[in-house]
Amino acid sequence: MSHDHSKLIRMASQMAQFFGTQPDRPAPEAVAAHINESWTPRMRQDFVDQIRAGAEADPVVREAAAFVRLPAA
């Protein structure tokens, strides 16, 4: 099943807004941690692929992609 790529970026952006208000952890790391804990491996791969392909996204979301765990190839 393929996920709507813009929806994944939108969900990550909402996380970035929330975690940006939390002082205990850098927002990109917090966004990635939530993605790693809550999203399926396919969703994580689709999200990172879209960021790498240049999808328009909040800078926090772009930075978070570097911390997202990808499924083994």
HELIX and SHEET records of a PDB file:
HELIX    1   1 HIS A    5  PHE A   19  1                                  15    
HELIX    2   2 ALA A   27  SER A   38  1                                  12    
HELIX    3   3 PRO A   41  ARG A   52  1                                  12    
HELIX    4   4 PRO A   59  ALA A   64  1                                   6    
HELIX    5   5 ALA A   65  PHE A   67  5                                   3    
END                                                                             
